[in-house]
Structures are given as structure tokens and as C-alpha cells.
């Protein structure tokens, strides 16, 4: 079990890993060893995620989520499968943690009397400046 938050934990059987050849560092091994990791996690059908967290995660992930609701993360920063695998899992956990925090509700506020007065005063000054830029009046 992978602990995400005190209330959310993922079963490792929900994660699917595929190893592919990586671009980037690796020296002579880069063309021989499949070190890059593709992590697949079925967000839409995961029993571990509450409905609201699932919806926020799919919205936040954007193009990383397929039409079927599967989140695909690629990791190829490191030269070994183990470190790339751990990196992919850590990034998934961070995404779920961020989605688990409910957004703050917006509270409607009204501008203060002082801010209204200041806005009108600035408009008057700006208007006066623009009026003075015009042609001089014929006397």
C-alpha cells in the first residue's frame, strides 16, 4: 500500500508499469537497456480515490489523462529503472495530494468607500490630463 494522505492510500496492484528505452543520459547502455518508465493509473475506476478527488485529479492532469480516464506518467530522469519507477510513483502521489486539497470557496466582497473615492479621483485626474493634451482653445 502506498500512503498518499491519512485518508487515501493506493494499492500497488492499481499501478501498471511499462519499461521503454530512454532518451538522454545512459552512455553506451542508452540503446540497450529499457530504463524509462511509463506509469499507468486508472483514475476513473480506482476504488482508492473519493469521487471529488478523482474529478479534481482528472482536471489537473489535463492531457496526461486518456479518454478512458487512465493517467499516464513518464519518468526518464535517472539511469536506472528503480529510480525512474520511484520518481514516477512519487510524482503520482504528489498529484493526488494536490488534488485531495479542496479549493477555497470565493467570498464575495464589496469595494470600500475609500477605494471607490480613490478610483473616481484617479479617473478625474486622468480625464484632466487627456483634456489638456487637446488643441488649445481659440481665444
The first five atom37 places (N, CA, C, CB, O) and aatype in JSON, in Angstrom:
{
  "aatype": [20, 20, 20, 20, 20, 20, 20, 20, 20, 20, 20, 20, 20, 20, 20, 20, 20, 20, 20, 20, 20, 20, 20, 20, 20, 20, 20, 20, 20, 20, 20, 20, 20, 20, 20, 20, 20, 20, 20, 20, 20, 20, 20, 20, 20, 20, 20, 20, 20, 20, 20, 20, 20, 20, 20, 20, 20, 20, 20, 20, 20, 20, 20, 20, 20, 20, 20, 20, 20, 20, 20, 20, 20, 20, 20, 20, 20, 20, 20, 20, 20, 20, 20, 20, 20, 20, 20, 20, 20, 20, 20, 20, 20, 20, 20, 20, 20, 20, 20, 20, 20, 20, 20, 20, 20, 20, 20, 20, 20, 20, 20, 20, 20, 20, 20, 20, 20, 20, 20, 20, 20, 20, 20, 20, 20, 20, 20, 20, 20, 20, 20, 20, 20, 20, 20, 20, 20, 20, 20],
  "atom_mask": [
    [1, 1, 1, 1, 1],
    [1, 1, 1, 1, 1],
    [1, 1, 1, 1, 1],
    [1, 1, 1, 1, 1],
    [1, 1, 1, 1, 1],
    [1, 1, 1, 1, 1],
    [1, 1, 1, 1, 1],
    [1, 1, 1, 1, 1],
    [1, 1, 1, 1, 1],
    [1, 1, 1, 1, 1],
    [1, 1, 1, 1, 1],
    [1, 1, 1, 1, 1],
    [1, 1, 1, 1, 1],
    [1, 1, 1, 1, 1],
    [1, 1, 1, 1, 1],
    [1, 1, 1, 1, 1],
    [1, 1, 1, 1, 1],
    [1, 1, 1, 1, 1],
    [1, 1, 1, 1, 1],
    [1, 1, 1, 1, 1],
    [1, 1, 1, 1, 1],
    [1, 1, 1, 1, 1],
    [1, 1, 1, 1, 1],
    [1, 1, 1, 1, 1],
    [1, 1, 1, 1, 1],
    [1, 1, 1, 1, 1],
    [1, 1, 1, 1, 1],
    [1, 1, 1, 1, 1],
    [1, 1, 1, 1, 1],
    [1, 1, 1, 1, 1],
    [1, 1, 1, 1, 1],
    [1, 1, 1, 1, 1],
    [1, 1, 1, 1, 1],
    [1, 1, 1, 1, 1],
    [1, 1, 1, 1, 1],
    [1, 1, 1, 1, 1],
    [1, 1, 1, 1, 1],
    [1, 1, 1, 1, 1],
    [1, 1, 1, 1, 1],
    [1, 1, 1, 1, 1],
    [1, 1, 1, 1, 1],
    [1, 1, 1, 1, 1],
    [1, 1, 1, 1, 1],
    [1, 1, 1, 1, 1],
    [1, 1, 1, 1, 1],
    [1, 1, 1, 1, 1],
    [1, 1, 1, 1, 1],
    [1, 1, 1, 1, 1],
    [1, 1, 1, 1, 1],
    [1, 1, 1, 1, 1],
    [1, 1, 1, 1, 1],
    [1, 1, 1, 1, 1],
    [1, 1, 1, 1, 1],
    [1, 1, 1, 1, 1],
    [1, 1, 1, 1, 1],
    [1, 1, 1, 1, 1],
    [1, 1, 1, 1, 1],
    [1, 1, 1, 1, 1],
    [1, 1, 1, 1, 1],
    [1, 1, 1, 1, 1],
    [1, 1, 1, 1, 1],
    [1, 1, 1, 1, 1],
    [1, 1, 1, 1, 1],
    [1, 1, 1, 1, 1],
    [1, 1, 1, 1, 1],
    [1, 1, 1, 1, 1],
    [1, 1, 1, 1, 1],
    [1, 1, 1, 1, 1],
    [1, 1, 1, 1, 1],
    [1, 1, 1, 1, 1],
    [1, 1, 1, 1, 1],
    [1, 1, 1, 1, 1],
    [1, 1, 1, 1, 1],
    [1, 1, 1, 1, 1],
    [1, 1, 1, 1, 1],
    [1, 1, 1, 1, 1],
    [1, 1, 1, 1, 1],
    [1, 1, 1, 1, 1],
    [1, 1, 1, 1, 1],
    [1, 1, 1, 1, 1],
    [1, 1, 1, 1, 1],
    [1, 1, 1, 1, 1],
    [1, 1, 1, 1, 1],
    [1, 1, 1, 1, 1],
    [1, 1, 1, 1, 1],
    [1, 1, 1, 1, 1],
    [1, 1, 1, 1, 1],
    [1, 1, 1, 1, 1],
    [1, 1, 1, 1, 1],
    [1, 1, 1, 1, 1],
    [1, 1, 1, 1, 1],
    [1, 1, 1, 1, 1],
    [1, 1, 1, 1, 1],
    [1, 1, 1, 1, 1],
    [1, 1, 1, 1, 1],
    [1, 1, 1, 1, 1],
    [1, 1, 1, 1, 1],
    [1, 1, 1, 1, 1],
    [1, 1, 1, 1, 1],
    [1, 1, 1, 1, 1],
    [1, 1, 1, 1, 1],
    [1, 1, 1, 1, 1],
    [1, 1, 1, 1, 1],
    [1, 1, 1, 1, 1],
    [1, 1, 1, 1, 1],
    [1, 1, 1, 1, 1],
    [1, 1, 1, 1, 1],
    [1, 1, 1, 1, 1],
    [1, 1, 1, 1, 1],
    [1, 1, 1, 1, 1],
    [1, 1, 1, 1, 1],
    [1, 1, 1, 1, 1],
    [1, 1, 1, 1, 1],
    [1, 1, 1, 1, 1],
    [1, 1, 1, 1, 1],
    [1, 1, 1, 1, 1],
    [1, 1, 1, 1, 1],
    [1, 1, 1, 1, 1],
    [1, 1, 1, 1, 1],
    [1, 1, 1, 1, 1],
    [1, 1, 1, 1, 1],
    [1, 1, 1, 1, 1],
    [1, 1, 1, 1, 1],
    [1, 1, 1, 1, 1],
    [1, 1, 1, 1, 1],
    [1, 1, 1, 1, 1],
    [1, 1, 1, 1, 1],
    [1, 1, 1, 1, 1],
    [1, 1, 1, 1, 1],
    [1, 1, 1, 1, 1],
    [1, 1, 1, 1, 1],
    [1, 1, 1, 1, 1],
    [1, 1, 1, 1, 1],
    [1, 1, 1, 1, 1],
    [1, 1, 1, 1, 1],
    [1, 1, 1, 1, 1],
    [1, 1, 1, 1, 1],
    [1, 1, 1, 1, 1],
    [1, 1, 1, 1, 1]
  ],
  "atom_positions": [
    [[0.84, -1.19, 0.0], [0.0, 0.0, 0.0], [0.88, 1.24, 0.0], [-0.95, 0.0, 1.21], [1.87, 1.32, 0.73]],
    [[0.5, 2.21, -0.82], [1.2, 3.48, -0.9], [0.34, 4.52, -0.2], [1.51, 3.88, -2.39], [-0.77, 4.8, -0.64]],
    [[0.86, 5.09, 0.88], [0.11, 6.08, 1.64], [0.24, 7.44, 0.97], [0.61, 6.14, 3.11], [1.35, 7.94, 0.77]],
    [[-0.89, 8.05, 0.62], [-0.9, 9.35, -0.03], [-1.24, 10.43, 0.99], [-1.91, 9.37, -1.19], [-0.48, 11.38, 1.17]],
    [[-2.38, 10.3, 1.64], [-2.8, 11.18, 2.72], [-3.29, 10.27, 3.86], [-3.94, 12.2, 2.25], [-3.36, 9.05, 3.67]],
    [[-3.62, 10.82, 5.02], [-4.13, 9.95, 6.1], [-5.39, 9.17, 5.7], [-4.43, 10.8, 7.32], [-5.65, 8.1, 6.25]],
    [[-6.17, 9.7, 4.75], [-7.42, 9.05, 4.36], [-7.33, 8.31, 3.03], [-8.52, 10.07, 4.28], [-8.22, 7.52, 2.71]],
    [[-6.28, 8.55, 2.26], [-6.16, 7.94, 0.93], [-4.87, 7.13, 0.85], [-6.18, 9.03, -0.18], [-3.78, 7.62, 1.16]],
    [[-5.02, 5.89, 0.44], [-3.84, 5.06, 0.16], [-4.14, 4.22, -1.08], [-3.48, 4.14, 1.4], [-5.26, 3.76, -1.29]],
    [[-3.11, 4.04, -1.91], [-3.25, 3.32, -3.17], [-2.73, 1.9, -3.02], [-2.52, 4.05, -4.3], [-1.72, 1.66, -2.36]],
    [[-3.41, 0.98, -3.63], [-2.93, -0.39, -3.69], [-1.96, -0.47, -4.87], [-4.11, -1.43, -3.84], [-2.26, 0.05, -5.95]],
    [[-0.83, -1.11, -4.68], [0.18, -1.17, -5.74], [-0.31, -1.93, -6.95], [1.43, -1.81, -5.22], [0.24, -1.77, -8.04]],
    [[-1.33, -2.77, -6.8], [-1.87, -3.51, -7.94], [-2.62, -2.59, -8.9], [-2.8, -4.63, -7.46], [-2.88, -2.97, -10.05]],
    [[-2.97, -1.38, -8.45], [-3.65, -0.42, -9.33], [-2.68, 0.26, -10.3], [-4.37, 0.63, -8.5], [-3.11, 0.85, -11.29]],
    [[-1.39, 0.18, -10.01], [-0.38, 0.82, -10.84], [0.15, -0.18, -11.85], [0.77, 1.4, -9.98], [0.41, -1.34, -11.52]],
    [[0.31, 0.28, -13.09], [0.84, -0.57, -14.15], [2.09, 0.09, -14.71], [-0.23, -0.82, -15.28], [2.05, 1.26, -15.09]],
    [[3.18, -0.64, -14.75], [4.45, -0.08, -15.22], [4.84, -0.72, -16.54], [5.56, -0.29, -14.17], [4.66, -1.92, -16.76]],
    [[5.38, 0.11, -17.43], [5.97, -0.37, -18.69], [7.34, 0.27, -18.8], [5.05, -0.03, -19.95], [7.5, 1.46, -18.54]],
    [[8.32, -0.52, -19.18], [9.68, -0.01, -19.3], [10.05, 0.1, -20.77], [10.69, -0.92, -18.55], [9.89, -0.86, -21.54]],
    [[10.53, 1.27, -21.16], [10.88, 1.54, -22.56], [12.28, 2.14, -22.61], [9.85, 2.49, -23.23], [12.83, 2.54, -21.59]],
    [[12.83, 2.2, -23.8], [14.15, 2.8, -23.95], [14.05, 4.3, -23.73], [14.75, 2.5, -25.34], [13.11, 4.96, -24.16]],
    [[15.04, 4.8, -23.05], [15.04, 6.2, -22.65], [15.95, 7.01, -23.55], [15.48, 6.34, -21.21], [16.97, 6.53, -24.03]],
    [[15.56, 8.26, -23.78], [16.48, 9.2, -24.42], [17.26, 9.85, -23.28], [15.73, 10.27, -25.32], [16.88, 9.7, -22.12]],
    [[18.31, 10.55, -23.58], [19.05, 11.24, -22.54], [20.22, 10.44, -22.02], [18.14, 11.58, -21.41], [20.77, 9.62, -22.75]],
    [[20.62, 10.66, -20.74], [21.85, 10.06, -20.22], [21.77, 8.54, -20.15], [22.17, 10.62, -18.85], [20.69, 7.97, -20.0]],
    [[22.92, 7.9, -20.26], [22.96, 6.45, -20.17], [24.22, 5.88, -20.77], [21.77, 5.85, -20.84], [24.51, 4.7, -20.61]],
    [[24.96, 6.71, -21.47], [26.21, 6.25, -22.06], [25.97, 5.17, -23.1], [27.14, 5.73, -20.99], [25.05, 5.28, -23.91]],
    [[26.8, 4.14, -23.09], [26.67, 3.06, -24.07], [25.43, 2.22, -23.82], [27.91, 2.18, -24.04], [24.96, 1.53, -24.73]],
    [[24.89, 2.28, -22.61], [23.7, 1.5, -22.29], [22.42, 2.07, -22.88], [23.54, 1.39, -20.81], [21.41, 1.37, -22.95]],
    [[22.44, 3.32, -23.3], [21.2, 4.0, -23.68], [20.45, 3.27, -24.79], [21.51, 5.43, -24.12], [19.22, 3.33, -24.82]],
    [[21.14, 2.59, -25.68], [20.47, 1.89, -26.77], [20.19, 0.43, -26.46], [21.31, 1.99, -28.0], [19.6, -0.27, -27.28]],
    [[20.6, -0.04, -25.28], [20.44, -1.46, -24.94], [19.44, -1.72, -23.83], [21.77, -2.05, -24.56], [18.74, -2.73, -23.83]],
    [[19.36, -0.79, -22.86], [18.58, -1.04, -21.65], [17.34, -0.16, -21.61], [19.44, -0.8, -20.4], [17.41, 1.04, -21.88]],
    [[16.22, -0.77, -21.27], [14.96, -0.02, -21.16], [14.86, 0.55, -19.75], [13.72, -0.93, -21.5], [14.39, -0.14, -18.84]],
    [[15.29, 1.81, -19.56], [15.29, 2.39, -18.22], [14.14, 3.37, -17.99], [16.59, 3.09, -17.97], [13.79, 3.64, -16.85]],
    [[13.56, 3.89, -19.04], [12.46, 4.84, -18.87], [11.21, 4.08, -18.41], [12.18, 5.62, -20.2], [10.99, 2.93, -18.8]],
    [[10.39, 4.74, -17.6], [9.2, 4.11, -17.04], [7.96, 4.86, -17.49], [9.27, 4.07, -15.5], [7.92, 6.09, -17.48]],
    [[6.94, 4.1, -17.89], [5.62, 4.67, -18.15], [4.7, 4.09, -17.09], [5.1, 4.34, -19.63], [4.46, 2.89, -17.04]],
    [[4.18, 4.96, -16.24], [3.27, 4.53, -15.19], [1.85, 4.8, -15.66], [3.56, 5.25, -13.84], [1.54, 5.89, -16.13]],
    [[0.99, 3.8, -15.53], [-0.43, 3.96, -15.88], [-1.26, 3.73, -14.63], [-0.84, 2.97, -17.03], [-1.08, 2.75, -13.91]],
    [[-2.18, 4.67, -14.38], [-3.06, 4.58, -13.22], [-4.47, 4.93, -13.67], [-2.58, 5.53, -12.07], [-4.71, 6.02, -14.18]],
    [[-5.39, 3.99, -13.49], [-6.77, 4.17, -13.94], [-7.52, 5.03, -12.92], [-7.49, 2.79, -14.14], [-8.07, 4.52, -11.94]],
    [[-7.53, 6.33, -13.16], [-8.16, 7.28, -12.24], [-9.67, 7.07, -12.21], [-7.84, 8.74, -12.64], [-10.27, 7.08, -11.14]],
    [[-10.27, 6.88, -13.37], [-11.73, 6.79, -13.47], [-12.3, 5.6, -12.7], [-12.13, 6.7, -14.92], [-13.41, 5.69, -12.17]],
    [[-11.57, 4.49, -12.63], [-12.11, 3.28, -12.0], [-11.4, 2.91, -10.69], [-12.02, 2.13, -12.95], [-11.57, 1.8, -10.19]],
    [[-10.61, 3.81, -10.14], [-9.86, 3.5, -8.92], [-10.78, 3.51, -7.7], [-8.7, 4.49, -8.73], [-11.43, 4.52, -7.42]],
    [[-10.82, 2.4, -6.96], [-11.65, 2.37, -5.74], [-10.98, 3.12, -4.58], [-11.92, 0.91, -5.33], [-11.62, 3.38, -3.57]],
    [[-9.71, 3.47, -4.73], [-8.98, 4.13, -3.64], [-9.27, 5.61, -3.53], [-7.51, 3.93, -3.83], [-9.06, 6.2, -2.47]],
    [[-9.76, 6.23, -4.61], [-9.95, 7.68, -4.63], [-11.41, 8.05, -4.42], [-9.45, 8.25, -5.94], [-12.29, 7.48, -5.07]],
    [[-11.69, 9.0, -3.53], [-13.06, 9.53, -3.41], [-13.45, 10.26, -4.7], [-13.17, 10.48, -2.19], [-12.59, 10.69, -5.46]],
    [[-14.74, 10.4, -4.92], [-15.23, 10.98, -6.17], [-14.7, 12.38, -6.43], [-16.74, 11.01, -6.16], [-14.27, 12.68, -7.54]],
    [[-14.71, 13.25, -5.41], [-14.27, 14.63, -5.61], [-12.78, 14.72, -5.92], [-14.59, 15.47, -4.37], [-12.37, 15.53, -6.75]],
    [[-11.97, 13.88, -5.27], [-10.52, 13.86, -5.53], [-10.27, 13.36, -6.95], [-9.78, 12.96, -4.5], [-9.42, 13.89, -7.67]],
    [[-11.02, 12.34, -7.35], [-10.91, 11.78, -8.7], [-11.19, 12.85, -9.76], [-11.88, 10.59, -8.88], [-10.45, 12.96, -10.74]],
    [[-12.25, 13.62, -9.56], [-12.62, 14.66, -10.53], [-11.55, 15.76, -10.59], [-13.98, 15.28, -10.16], [-11.19, 16.21, -11.68]],
    [[-11.04, 16.19, -9.42], [-10.01, 17.23, -9.42], [-8.71, 16.73, -10.03], [-9.75, 17.7, -7.99], [-8.02, 17.48, -10.73]],
    [[-8.36, 15.46, -9.79], [-7.13, 14.9, -10.35], [-7.22, 14.84, -11.87], [-6.87, 13.48, -9.78], [-6.26, 15.17, -12.56]],
    [[-8.36, 14.43, -12.4], [-8.52, 14.35, -13.86], [-8.47, 15.75, -14.48], [-9.85, 13.66, -14.22], [-7.93, 15.92, -15.57]],
    [[-9.02, 16.73, -13.78], [-9.0, 18.1, -14.3], [-7.58, 18.66, -14.26], [-9.95, 19.0, -13.48], [-7.15, 19.33, -15.2]],
    [[-6.84, 18.4, -13.17], [-5.48, 18.93, -13.02], [-4.5, 18.26, -13.99], [-5.0, 18.73, -11.59], [-3.6, 18.92, -14.51]],
    [[-4.68, 16.96, -14.23], [-3.73, 16.22, -15.06], [-3.83, 16.62, -16.53], [-3.96, 14.72, -14.92], [-2.85, 16.54, -17.26]],
    [[-5.01, 17.04, -16.96], [-5.18, 17.54, -18.33], [-4.85, 16.51, -19.38], [-4.33, 18.75, -18.54], [-5.5, 15.47, -19.46]],
    [[-3.84, 16.79, -20.22], [-3.53, 15.94, -21.36], [-2.83, 14.64, -20.96], [-2.66, 16.69, -22.34], [-2.62, 13.77, -21.8]],
    [[-2.46, 14.49, -19.68], [-1.83, 13.25, -19.23], [-2.87, 12.15, -19.0], [-1.04, 13.5, -17.93], [-2.52, 10.99, -18.8]],
    [[-4.15, 12.52, -19.05], [-5.22, 11.54, -18.86], [-5.81, 11.19, -20.23], [-6.33, 12.09, -17.89], [-6.13, 12.08, -21.02]],
    [[-5.94, 9.88, -20.5], [-6.52, 9.44, -21.76], [-8.04, 9.59, -21.72], [-6.12, 7.98, -22.07], [-8.6, 9.92, -20.67]],
    [[-8.68, 9.35, -22.84], [-10.15, 9.45, -22.9], [-10.81, 8.42, -21.98], [-10.63, 9.25, -24.34], [-11.93, 8.64, -21.51]],
    [[-10.12, 7.31, -21.74], [-10.66, 6.26, -20.88], [-10.47, 6.56, -19.4], [-10.02, 4.94, -21.21], [-10.93, 5.79, -18.55]],
    [[-9.79, 7.67, -19.06], [-9.58, 8.03, -17.67], [-8.33, 7.42, -17.07], [-10.75, 7.64, -16.86], [-8.24, 7.27, -15.85]],
    [[-7.37, 7.05, -17.93], [-6.11, 6.46, -17.44], [-5.03, 7.54, -17.45], [-5.68, 5.24, -18.31], [-4.77, 8.17, -18.48]],
    [[-4.41, 7.76, -16.3], [-3.34, 8.74, -16.16], [-2.02, 8.08, -16.56], [-3.27, 9.3, -14.7], [-1.68, 7.01, -16.05]],
    [[-1.29, 8.7, -17.49], [-0.01, 8.16, -17.96], [1.1, 9.12, -17.59], [-0.04, 7.9, -19.49], [1.11, 10.27, -18.04]],
    [[2.05, 8.66, -16.77], [3.21, 9.46, -16.39], [4.47, 8.79, -16.92], [3.28, 9.65, -14.84], [4.63, 7.57, -16.8]],
    [[5.36, 9.57, -17.51], [6.64, 9.05, -17.99], [7.75, 9.59, -17.1], [6.89, 9.43, -19.48], [7.75, 10.76, -16.72]],
    [[8.71, 8.72, -16.78], [9.85, 9.13, -15.97], [11.12, 8.59, -16.61], [9.71, 8.63, -14.5], [11.26, 7.39, -16.83]],
    [[12.05, 9.5, -16.92], [13.32, 9.07, -17.51], [14.47, 9.95, -17.08], [13.22, 9.07, -19.03], [15.47, 10.09, -17.79]],
    [[14.34, 10.56, -15.88], [15.38, 11.45, -15.38], [16.64, 10.7, -14.98], [14.87, 12.23, -14.2], [17.75, 11.24, -15.09]],
    [[16.49, 9.46, -14.53], [17.62, 8.72, -13.97], [18.05, 7.59, -14.91], [17.25, 8.14, -12.6], [17.37, 7.28, -15.88]],
    [[19.2, 7.0, -14.58], [19.77, 5.96, -15.44], [19.3, 4.56, -15.09], [21.26, 6.0, -15.38], [19.6, 3.61, -15.81]],
    [[18.57, 4.41, -13.99], [18.13, 3.07, -13.59], [16.62, 2.98, -13.56], [18.7, 2.7, -12.22], [15.92, 3.97, -13.32]],
    [[16.11, 1.76, -13.8], [14.67, 1.52, -13.75], [14.11, 1.81, -12.37], [14.36, 0.07, -14.15], [13.04, 2.41, -12.24]],
    [[14.83, 1.39, -11.34], [14.33, 1.53, -9.98], [14.1, 2.99, -9.61], [15.3, 0.89, -8.99], [13.06, 3.35, -9.06]],
    [[15.08, 3.84, -9.93], [14.96, 5.26, -9.57], [13.89, 5.94, -10.41], [16.31, 5.98, -9.77], [13.16, 6.79, -9.9]],
    [[13.77, 5.57, -11.68], [12.72, 6.14, -12.53], [11.34, 5.69, -12.06], [12.94, 5.74, -14.0], [10.38, 6.46, -12.09]],
    [[11.25, 4.44, -11.63], [9.98, 3.91, -11.12], [9.58, 4.67, -9.84], [10.09, 2.38, -10.83], [8.42, 5.08, -9.69]],
    [[10.53, 4.86, -8.94], [10.26, 5.59, -7.7], [9.88, 7.04, -8.0], [11.48, 5.55, -6.76], [9.01, 7.61, -7.34]],
    [[10.54, 7.64, -8.99], [10.24, 9.01, -9.4], [8.81, 9.12, -9.93], [11.25, 9.49, -10.46], [8.1, 10.07, -9.59]],
    [[8.39, 8.16, -10.75], [7.04, 8.18, -11.31], [5.99, 8.03, -10.21], [6.87, 7.06, -12.35], [4.98, 8.73, -10.22]],
    [[6.24, 7.12, -9.27], [5.29, 6.91, -8.17], [5.21, 8.16, -7.31], [5.7, 5.69, -7.3], [4.12, 8.57, -6.9]],
    [[6.36, 8.78, -7.02], [6.38, 9.99, -6.21], [5.61, 11.13, -6.89], [7.83, 10.43, -5.94], [4.88, 11.88, -6.23]],
    [[5.78, 11.26, -8.2], [5.05, 12.31, -8.92], [3.54, 12.05, -8.9], [5.54, 12.4, -10.38], [2.75, 12.99, -8.8]],
    [[3.14, 10.78, -9.0], [1.72, 10.43, -8.92], [1.17, 10.78, -7.54], [1.52, 8.92, -9.22], [0.09, 11.36, -7.43]],
    [[1.91, 10.43, -6.5], [1.48, 10.72, -5.12], [1.32, 12.22, -4.92], [2.49, 10.13, -4.1], [0.36, 12.67, -4.3]],
    [[2.27, 13.0, -5.43], [2.19, 14.47, -5.31], [0.96, 15.01, -6.04], [3.47, 15.13, -5.86], [0.29, 15.91, -5.54]],
    [[0.67, 14.47, -7.21], [-0.51, 14.92, -7.96], [-1.79, 14.62, -7.18], [-0.57, 14.26, -9.36], [-2.7, 15.44, -7.13]],
    [[-1.86, 13.43, -6.59], [-3.06, 13.05, -5.82], [-3.18, 13.91, -4.57], [-3.01, 11.55, -5.44], [-4.28, 14.33, -4.2]],
    [[-2.03, 14.17, -3.9], [-2.07, 15.05, -2.71], [-2.6, 16.43, -3.06], [-0.67, 15.17, -2.09], [-3.4, 17.0, -2.32]],
    [[-2.15, 16.97, -4.19], [-2.6, 18.3, -4.61], [-4.1, 18.28, -4.93], [-1.79, 18.78, -5.84], [-4.81, 19.25, -4.64]],
    [[-4.57, 17.19, -5.53], [-6.0, 17.09, -5.87], [-6.85, 16.83, -4.63], [-6.22, 15.97, -6.9], [-8.05, 17.12, -4.64]],
    [[-6.26, 16.3, -3.57], [-7.01, 15.99, -2.36], [-7.36, 17.24, -1.56], [-6.23, 15.03, -1.49], [-8.27, 17.21, -0.73]],
    [[-6.65, 18.34, -1.81], [-6.93, 19.59, -1.09], [-8.09, 20.29, -1.79], [-5.67, 20.51, -1.03], [-7.95, 20.69, -2.94]],
    [[-9.23, 20.45, -1.11], [-10.36, 21.12, -1.77], [-10.06, 22.59, -1.99], [-11.63, 20.96, -0.93], [-9.43, 23.23, -1.15]],
    [[-10.51, 23.14, -3.11], [-10.24, 24.56, -3.37], [-11.01, 25.44, -2.4], [-10.61, 24.92, -4.82], [-12.11, 25.09, -1.97]],
    [[-10.43, 26.59, -2.06], [-11.11, 27.52, -1.14], [-12.28, 28.17, -1.86], [-10.12, 28.6, -0.61], [-12.2, 28.52, -3.03]],
    [[-13.36, 28.33, -1.13], [-14.54, 28.99, -1.69], [-14.27, 30.48, -1.79], [-15.8, 28.71, -0.83], [-13.68, 31.07, -0.88]],
    [[-14.69, 31.1, -2.88], [-14.51, 32.53, -3.05], [-15.58, 33.26, -2.26], [-14.56, 32.94, -4.55], [-16.77, 32.94, -2.35]],
    [[-15.16, 34.23, -1.48], [-16.11, 35.03, -0.73], [-16.29, 36.36, -1.45], [-15.64, 35.25, 0.75], [-15.31, 37.05, -1.74]],
    [[-17.53, 36.7, -1.73], [-17.81, 37.96, -2.4], [-17.5, 39.12, -1.46], [-19.28, 38.02, -2.89], [-17.86, 39.09, -0.29]],
    [[-16.84, 40.13, -1.99], [-16.55, 41.32, -1.2], [-16.94, 42.54, -2.0], [-15.05, 41.38, -0.8], [-17.02, 42.5, -3.23]],
    [[-17.19, 43.63, -1.3], [-17.53, 44.89, -1.97], [-16.37, 45.85, -1.77], [-18.86, 45.5, -1.42], [-15.71, 45.82, -0.73]],
    [[-16.13, 46.72, -2.76], [-15.05, 47.7, -2.57], [-15.4, 48.66, -1.44], [-14.79, 48.47, -3.88], [-16.56, 49.0, -1.23]],
    [[-14.37, 49.1, -0.71], [-14.6, 50.03, 0.39], [-14.92, 51.42, -0.16], [-13.36, 50.08, 1.33], [-14.66, 51.72, -1.32]],
    [[-15.48, 52.25, 0.71], [-15.82, 53.62, 0.3], [-14.55, 54.37, -0.12], [-16.55, 54.36, 1.44], [-14.56, 55.12, -1.1]],
    [[-13.46, 54.19, 0.62], [-12.2, 54.87, 0.33], [-11.67, 54.43, -1.05], [-11.16, 54.56, 1.43], [-11.18, 55.27, -1.81]],
    [[-11.77, 53.12, -1.37], [-11.25, 52.67, -2.67], [-12.11, 53.21, -3.82], [-11.21, 51.13, -2.71], [-11.59, 53.51, -4.89]],
    [[-13.43, 53.33, -3.59], [-14.3, 53.93, -4.62], [-13.92, 55.39, -4.85], [-15.8, 53.83, -4.21], [-13.81, 55.85, -5.98]],
    [[-13.71, 56.12, -3.74], [-13.34, 57.53, -3.83], [-12.0, 57.68, -4.57], [-13.26, 58.17, -2.42], [-11.85, 58.55, -5.42]],
    [[-11.05, 56.83, -4.22], [-9.73, 56.89, -4.85], [-9.82, 56.6, -6.35], [-8.77, 55.91, -4.18], [-9.14, 57.25, -7.15]],
    [[-10.65, 55.62, -6.73], [-10.81, 55.28, -8.14], [-11.4, 56.46, -8.92], [-11.71, 54.04, -8.29], [-10.94, 56.79, -10.01]],
    [[-12.43, 57.09, -8.35], [-13.05, 58.23, -9.03], [-12.06, 59.39, -9.14], [-14.32, 58.68, -8.27], [-12.02, 60.06, -10.17]],
    [[-11.28, 59.62, -8.1], [-10.29, 60.7, -8.13], [-9.24, 60.45, -9.21], [-9.6, 60.84, -6.75], [-8.86, 61.37, -9.92]],
    [[-8.77, 59.2, -9.33], [-7.79, 58.86, -10.37], [-8.39, 59.04, -11.76], [-7.3, 57.42, -10.19], [-7.71, 59.48, -12.68]],
    [[-9.68, 58.7, -11.9], [-10.35, 58.91, -13.19], [-10.42, 60.39, -13.54], [-11.77, 58.3, -13.18], [-10.23, 60.77, -14.69]],
    [[-10.71, 61.23, -12.53], [-10.77, 62.68, -12.76], [-9.41, 63.21, -13.22], [-11.22, 63.41, -11.48], [-9.32, 63.98, -14.17]],
    [[-8.35, 62.78, -12.53], [-7.0, 63.23, -12.89], [-6.65, 62.8, -14.31], [-5.96, 62.68, -11.9], [-6.13, 63.59, -15.09]],
    [[-6.95, 61.55, -14.64], [-6.65, 61.02, -15.97], [-7.44, 61.79, -17.03], [-6.97, 59.52, -16.04], [-6.9, 62.1, -18.1]],
    [[-8.69, 62.07, -16.75], [-9.54, 62.82, -17.68], [-8.97, 64.22, -17.91], [-10.98, 62.91, -17.14], [-8.92, 64.7, -19.05]],
    [[-8.55, 64.86, -16.82], [-7.98, 66.21, -16.91], [-6.71, 66.19, -17.75], [-7.69, 66.78, -15.51], [-6.52, 67.06, -18.6]],
    [[-5.85, 65.2, -17.53], [-4.6, 65.08, -18.29], [-4.9, 64.94, -19.77], [-3.77, 63.88, -17.79], [-4.26, 65.58, -20.6]],
    [[-5.87, 64.1, -20.11], [-6.19, 63.88, -21.52], [-6.83, 65.12, -22.15], [-7.13, 62.67, -21.66], [-6.58, 65.43, -23.31]],
    [[-7.65, 65.83, -21.36], [-8.3, 67.04, -21.88], [-7.23, 68.11, -22.21], [-9.33, 67.61, -20.84], [-7.34, 68.81, -23.21]],
    [[-6.21, 68.21, -21.37], [-5.16, 69.2, -21.58], [-4.27, 68.86, -22.79], [-4.3, 69.31, -20.33], [-3.55, 69.72, -23.29]],
    [[-4.31, 67.63, -23.25], [-3.5, 67.24, -24.41], [-4.11, 67.72, -25.73], [-3.33, 65.72, -24.44], [-3.45, 67.72, -26.76]],
    [[-5.36, 68.12, -25.67], [-6.05, 68.53, -26.91], [-5.54, 69.85, -27.45], [-7.55, 68.63, -26.68], [-4.62, 70.44, -26.89]],
    [[-6.14, 70.31, -28.54], [-5.75, 71.61, -29.12], [-6.14, 72.73, -28.17], [-6.42, 71.84, -30.51], [-7.15, 72.66, -27.47]],
    [[-5.31, 73.77, -28.17], [-5.66, 74.92, -27.32], [-6.96, 75.57, -27.82], [-4.49, 75.97, -27.31], [-7.23, 75.6, -29.02]],
    [[-7.74, 76.09, -26.9], [-8.98, 76.75, -27.27], [-8.68, 78.08, -27.94], [-9.88, 76.97, -26.03], [-7.71, 78.75, -27.57]],
    [[-9.49, 78.48, -28.93], [-9.33, 79.79, -29.6], [-9.87, 80.87, -28.7], [-10.06, 79.82, -30.98], [-11.02, 80.81, -28.26]],
    [[-9.02, 81.89, -28.42], [-9.44, 83.0, -27.56], [-9.71, 84.23, -28.36], [-8.41, 83.29, -26.51], [-10.08, 85.26, -27.81]]
  ]
}
